[in-house]
């Protein structure tokens, strides 16, 4: 009786663990990769000066939470820029303090600061509250 030996077949390697490893690597590299656009030049954000005294003189332009403006405590009608120019006439290199409410939307503050810079009326200082005073 002639018995033949079976040729052993190599075990089939499961592919499922390899696919899992590939997905884990894909997820890892997606989490650690920088997904924001980098500028072609160096960008250094401004540094806030904490604890410095507010400079004296000039005017204070206040912005309420709803975007209403006041100049030195008095409501300012639209357009506000001529009124500001009138109050600043005669001053050498005036100072303009912008004191905005913490809940005011940026859509009220940014055009205001842009208009002040375009008018070149003087130095603009933003009033901020130190973190420990909140």
Buried (B, 14 or more C-beta within 10 A) or exposed (E): EEEEEEEEEEEEEEEEEEEEEEEEEEEEEEEEEEEEEEEEEEEEEEEEEEEEEEEEEBBBBBBBEEBEBBBEEEEBEEEBBEBBEEBBEEEEEBBBBBBBBEEBEEEBBEEBBEBBEEEEBBEBBEEEEEEEEE
